[in-house]
Amino acid sequence: MSQDDQHPNILFLSDTQAPMWVERLVLRAHQNTKATQAIFAEIIRRQPSVLYWLGDIVSLGFRNNKWPMIDRFLENCRQVGTAVYAIMGNHDVMGRPRKGARNFQQRFPEHSPTGYLQITDGIAVIMLNSNFQIMSAADLVKQQTWYEQTLREMDDNPAIRVIIVTCHHAPYSNSKLVGSSKLVQQRFVPCYIKSQKARLFITGHSHAFERYQFEGKEFLVIGGGGGLRQPLNTSPSRLPDIATQYKPMFHYLAVRREGDALELISYCLKSDFSGFDIGYSYEINPTPVSAPQV
């Protein structure tokens, strides 16, 4: 992997919510909050240009007492110059969606609940709301229209080299608890597949690292920010996960652009919490455009 500082590291993180008591009834805890704190400390140490946070920031967004650790981390990010952009997960709006959304918006003022765009180093990151059940019909149409138009504009913009699409709910996952989102498959995946420059679709929700390729496009699940580990389907009916040997408990993702390619590194927390290892890395190259037939 190149370490050319001309192309800044961009980090992605998801599912940092502390375990809820009801989750502990069916899933085993593994010092989850301590793991999240270790990830936060590592991000501050690395001082990335941008952190993209893909939802489930806290366990219950409407409860004010769930946010102090997040607020301290966000203040530390401001002090080291790391911009933070986030989207809402289901836990962020669970129970009392309006208050949860208000608490979220206070922390992430650039956020739009019908999708928004951030650009770093020629990488356009499209951030979408997949909490469809709490969105109005008008907002669903607004987001879909904006998403499709934005993909077209980014494809046509010569300054944009690569597009990354994100939302919280994974279109494809082997998680036995949350599985694949059919609505994300229907609403977000077709335009992503069609886009020329869109090369990576990143989500959380499933508390695992999973990698898929469908129709020549990459899909990553990176839900390792601290939530309780979810069991994965290992039966013959499972989806074809490429990263079957890489299932760390806690992890985050670094992305760097090299030309029109993306270099990806998943950093995983060591079992003794003493630091992070490079657990999984690979490169996504642009799809060659076929020459016209003469």
Backbone torsions as a table, in degrees:
resi	resn	phi	psi	omega
1	MET	NA	133.9	178.9
2	SER	-72.4	147.3	176.3
3	GLN	-118.2	33.2	-180.0
4	ASP	-65.7	114.8	-175.5
5	ASP	-70.9	-7.7	175.2
6	GLN	-64.7	-22.7	-179.4
7	HIS	-115.2	102.9	-172.1
8	PRO	-67.8	150.7	173.4
9	ASN	-70.3	135.7	175.3
10	ILE	-118.8	127.6	-176.7
11	LEU	-105.9	147.2	175.3
12	PHE	-126.0	138.9	-176.8
13	LEU	-144.5	149.3	178.2
14	SER	-153.2	154.1	171.4
15	ASP	61.1	63.0	178.1
16	THR	-95.6	6.6	-176.1
17	GLN	-63.7	140.8	175.9
18	ALA	-70.5	147.9	-179.9
19	PRO	-60.2	139.7	174.2
20	MET	-92.8	153.5	-176.2
21	TRP	-59.4	-36.4	-178.1
22	VAL	-67.9	-31.9	177.5
23	GLU	-68.8	-33.6	-179.6
24	ARG	-66.8	-16.7	178.1
25	LEU	-69.7	-27.1	-175.9
26	VAL	-119.6	-16.0	-178.7
27	LEU	-125.7	147.5	-177.7
28	ARG	-86.6	134.9	177.3
29	ALA	-84.1	150.6	-179.5
30	HIS	-140.0	60.1	-179.1
31	GLN	50.9	48.8	-170.7
32	ASN	-63.4	-43.9	-179.6
33	THR	-65.9	-38.3	176.3
34	LYS	-61.4	-38.3	178.3
35	ALA	-64.9	-43.2	177.4
36	THR	-60.9	-42.7	178.4
37	GLN	-62.3	-36.1	177.9
38	ALA	-66.5	-40.2	177.1
39	ILE	-64.1	-44.3	178.3
40	PHE	-58.4	-45.4	-178.8
41	ALA	-63.9	-38.0	179.3
42	GLU	-67.7	-39.0	178.0
43	ILE	-63.9	-43.4	178.5
44	ILE	-63.8	-39.2	178.3
45	ARG	-62.6	-38.3	-177.4
46	ARG	-78.5	-25.5	179.1
47	GLN	50.8	58.3	178.5
48	PRO	-67.3	160.6	176.2
49	SER	-64.8	-42.5	-174.6
50	VAL	-141.4	142.2	168.9
51	LEU	-120.1	125.5	173.5
52	TYR	-104.0	125.4	-173.1
53	TRP	-114.7	116.5	-165.9
54	LEU	-99.2	38.7	168.9
55	GLY	97.1	170.5	-170.8
56	ASP	52.2	54.4	178.7
57	ILE	-63.8	-46.3	178.3
58	VAL	-130.1	170.9	-175.4
59	SER	-76.5	-36.1	177.7
60	LEU	-141.0	101.5	-172.8
61	GLY	-62.8	-26.3	-176.6
62	PHE	-76.6	-16.5	-178.4
63	ARG	-88.7	117.6	-176.6
64	ASN	-61.0	-29.4	-176.5
65	ASN	-76.0	-2.1	176.7
66	LYS	-88.1	-9.0	-169.2
67	TRP	-100.1	-17.1	-173.8
68	PRO	-54.8	-42.3	179.4
69	MET	-64.3	-37.4	177.7
70	ILE	-66.4	-42.3	-179.3
71	ASP	-62.5	-40.3	178.2
72	ARG	-63.6	-41.9	179.1
73	PHE	-64.5	-43.7	179.6
74	LEU	-62.7	-37.9	176.7
75	GLU	-65.0	-40.4	176.9
76	ASN	-63.8	-38.0	176.2
77	CYS	-61.7	-42.5	178.4
78	ARG	-61.4	-39.9	-176.9
79	GLN	-66.8	-32.6	-179.8
80	VAL	-96.5	2.1	175.3
81	GLY	82.6	22.2	177.5
82	THR	-92.2	119.8	174.9
83	ALA	-77.4	139.5	-178.4
84	VAL	-124.2	125.7	177.2
85	TYR	-125.1	138.8	-172.7
86	ALA	-139.0	159.7	170.6
87	ILE	-126.2	157.8	-175.4
88	MET	-83.8	136.0	170.0
89	GLY	-99.1	-179.3	-178.0
90	ASN	-66.1	-34.4	179.2
91	HIS	-68.7	-29.8	-179.1
92	ASP	-66.6	-23.8	180.0
93	VAL	-119.9	13.8	-178.0
94	MET	-71.1	140.7	174.7
95	GLY	86.6	-65.0	179.2
96	ARG	-132.0	85.5	-171.2
97	PRO	-57.3	-40.6	-176.1
98	ARG	-66.6	-44.6	178.7
99	LYS	-68.5	-39.5	176.4
100	GLY	-58.2	-43.8	179.2
101	ALA	-64.7	-37.0	177.7
102	ARG	-65.0	-46.2	179.0
103	ASN	-61.3	-38.8	178.5
104	PHE	-64.3	-47.9	-176.1
105	GLN	-63.2	-32.7	177.5
106	GLN	-62.0	-35.8	-179.3
107	ARG	-83.2	-28.8	-174.7
108	PHE	-128.8	75.2	-172.4
109	PRO	-64.9	-22.8	178.9
110	GLU	-76.4	-14.6	-176.9
111	HIS	-62.1	142.4	170.6
112	SER	-125.0	129.6	-178.3
113	PRO	-71.6	-2.6	175.1
114	THR	-118.2	29.0	174.6
115	GLY	96.6	141.9	175.0
116	TYR	-152.1	169.4	-169.9
117	LEU	-127.7	137.6	171.0
118	GLN	-132.3	144.0	-177.1
119	ILE	-125.0	128.6	175.7
120	THR	-138.0	124.8	174.3
121	ASP	54.1	42.6	178.3
122	GLY	76.4	4.0	177.1
123	ILE	-101.8	118.8	176.1
124	ALA	-93.6	119.5	178.7
125	VAL	-106.5	115.3	179.5
126	ILE	-95.3	123.3	-174.6
127	MET	-114.8	116.9	-171.2
128	LEU	-116.0	153.1	178.5
129	ASN	-94.8	115.5	179.1
130	SER	-106.0	15.6	172.3
131	ASN	-84.1	63.3	-171.6
132	PHE	-60.8	-31.7	-172.7
133	GLN	-67.6	-20.2	179.9
134	ILE	-108.0	6.9	179.1
135	MET	-95.3	143.2	176.7
136	SER	-73.0	162.5	177.9
137	ALA	-59.4	-39.3	-180.0
138	ALA	-64.6	-40.0	-179.9
139	ASP	-70.7	-34.2	176.1
140	LEU	-61.9	-44.0	178.8
141	VAL	-66.9	-42.4	-179.7
142	LYS	-59.5	-46.2	-178.5
143	GLN	-66.2	-43.8	-177.6
144	GLN	-63.3	-42.4	178.9
145	THR	-63.1	-45.5	179.3
146	TRP	-62.4	-43.8	-178.7
147	TYR	-60.3	-49.6	-177.8
148	GLU	-65.2	-40.6	179.1
149	GLN	-66.9	-40.9	-178.7
150	THR	-65.4	-40.8	176.1
151	LEU	-59.7	-43.6	179.1
152	ARG	-62.5	-44.6	-178.4
153	GLU	-64.6	-41.5	180.0
154	MET	-68.7	-37.2	176.1
155	ASP	-61.9	-34.7	-177.0
156	ASP	-88.3	-8.0	-176.0
157	ASN	-90.2	113.9	-176.7
158	PRO	-65.5	-19.3	178.9
159	ALA	-75.9	-17.4	179.9
160	ILE	-92.2	122.7	-178.3
161	ARG	-96.3	-35.9	-175.7
162	VAL	-144.2	146.5	174.7
163	ILE	-117.3	134.3	171.6
164	ILE	-116.9	128.9	177.2
165	VAL	-102.8	136.9	178.8
166	THR	-135.5	149.0	164.1
167	CYS	-154.7	-178.0	-177.4
168	HIS	-85.2	-50.4	-174.0
169	HIS	-79.2	130.9	-175.2
170	ALA	-77.6	130.1	175.4
171	PRO	-66.7	-28.7	180.0
172	TYR	-135.8	125.0	177.4
173	SER	-158.6	146.8	174.2
174	ASN	-94.9	9.5	178.3
175	SER	-59.7	129.6	177.7
176	LYS	-72.5	-19.0	-178.1
177	LEU	-89.9	-43.3	-174.3
178	VAL	-113.7	-28.2	175.9
179	GLY	61.1	-159.1	-178.9
180	SER	-91.5	145.7	176.6
181	SER	-92.3	109.7	178.6
182	LYS	-65.2	-34.1	-179.1
183	LEU	-68.4	-38.8	175.5
184	VAL	-65.0	-40.0	176.1
185	GLN	-57.6	-42.3	-175.7
186	GLN	-75.8	-40.0	-169.7
187	ARG	-94.1	-35.1	-172.3
188	PHE	-109.1	-32.0	-172.2
189	VAL	-70.2	-43.3	-176.1
190	PRO	-57.7	-41.7	179.7
191	CYS	-69.5	-34.9	175.7
192	TYR	-62.8	-45.0	178.6
193	ILE	-61.1	-39.7	-175.6
194	LYS	-73.0	-31.1	-175.4
195	SER	-64.3	137.7	-178.4
196	GLN	-71.9	-40.3	-173.5
197	LYS	-95.9	-13.2	-180.0
198	ALA	-73.6	118.6	-173.7
199	ARG	-123.0	-9.0	-175.7
200	LEU	-148.3	133.3	177.3
201	PHE	-120.4	112.8	-174.7
202	ILE	-113.8	134.7	177.9
203	THR	-141.6	176.4	171.9
204	GLY	-122.6	-127.8	176.5
205	HIS	73.8	-53.9	170.3
206	SER	-79.2	125.2	-176.5
207	HIS	-84.3	73.8	-177.3
208	ALA	-164.8	169.4	167.7
209	PHE	-103.6	121.6	179.8
210	GLU	-136.8	145.0	179.3
211	ARG	-133.7	131.0	-179.9
212	TYR	-133.6	155.3	170.9
213	GLN	-129.3	122.0	175.5
214	PHE	-132.8	132.1	179.8
215	GLU	51.5	38.8	175.8
216	GLY	77.9	8.0	-178.0
217	LYS	-117.6	152.1	-175.5
218	GLU	-94.4	139.2	174.6
219	PHE	-131.3	125.8	178.9
220	LEU	-120.8	140.7	170.0
221	VAL	-114.2	127.2	-174.3
222	ILE	-130.4	42.9	-174.4
223	GLY	-79.8	50.7	-175.6
224	GLY	-112.0	29.4	-175.2
225	GLY	-82.4	-4.0	177.6
226	GLY	144.3	-10.4	177.4
227	GLY	-67.4	162.9	-179.2
228	LEU	-63.9	136.2	-179.4
229	ARG	-62.3	135.3	179.6
230	GLN	-103.5	140.3	177.6
231	PRO	-68.4	144.9	-179.1
232	LEU	-108.1	147.1	174.6
233	ASN	-68.2	121.2	177.8
234	THR	-115.7	11.3	-178.7
235	SER	-76.8	171.3	177.3
236	PRO	-60.2	-17.9	-179.2
237	SER	-83.4	-0.8	-175.1
238	ARG	-66.6	157.5	174.7
239	LEU	-72.3	154.4	-174.9
240	PRO	-78.0	76.6	177.8
241	ASP	-69.1	124.2	-179.3
242	ILE	-76.2	-29.0	-175.6
243	ALA	-96.6	49.7	-174.4
244	THR	-66.2	-26.1	-178.0
245	GLN	-91.6	-2.4	-177.7
246	TYR	-117.2	97.0	-179.0
247	LYS	-132.1	66.6	-178.9
248	PRO	-71.4	158.4	178.6
249	MET	-71.6	-47.9	-174.6
250	PHE	-132.9	138.1	-173.5
251	HIS	-165.0	163.1	171.0
252	TYR	-143.4	169.6	-171.7
253	LEU	-121.6	135.9	172.1
254	ALA	-111.3	137.5	-179.1
255	VAL	-128.6	134.7	177.7
256	ARG	-136.5	138.9	178.6
257	ARG	-92.5	135.5	171.1
258	GLU	-128.2	102.5	-173.7
259	GLY	64.7	-125.5	176.9
260	ASP	-99.2	10.0	179.2
261	ALA	-102.0	160.8	175.8
262	LEU	-118.5	133.0	173.1
263	GLU	-104.9	126.6	-175.5
264	LEU	-118.8	136.0	174.5
265	ILE	-133.8	125.1	171.7
266	SER	-96.8	120.9	177.2
267	TYR	-98.1	129.5	-178.9
268	CYS	-115.5	144.6	179.5
269	LEU	-74.0	131.8	177.5
270	LYS	-64.0	150.8	-175.5
271	SER	-61.9	-26.6	178.1
272	ASP	-93.8	8.9	176.7
273	PHE	64.2	21.1	-176.0
274	SER	-86.6	-6.7	-178.7
275	GLY	161.0	-165.7	-175.1
276	PHE	-123.3	145.3	175.0
277	ASP	-114.4	153.5	167.7
278	ILE	-74.0	112.3	-175.1
279	GLY	-97.2	-29.9	-174.0
280	TYR	-159.1	132.8	179.7
281	SER	-147.3	147.4	175.6
282	TYR	-166.4	173.7	-177.6
283	GLU	-122.1	141.8	174.5
284	ILE	-110.0	114.7	-178.9
285	ASN	-97.3	153.3	178.5
286	PRO	-63.7	146.4	176.9
287	THR	-73.0	124.2	-179.8
288	PRO	-63.6	138.4	178.6
289	VAL	-87.8	125.2	-179.4
290	SER	-66.9	139.7	176.5
291	ALA	-69.9	143.1	179.0
292	PRO	-63.2	143.4	178.2
293	GLN	-72.7	132.7	179.5
294	VAL	-93.7	NA	NA
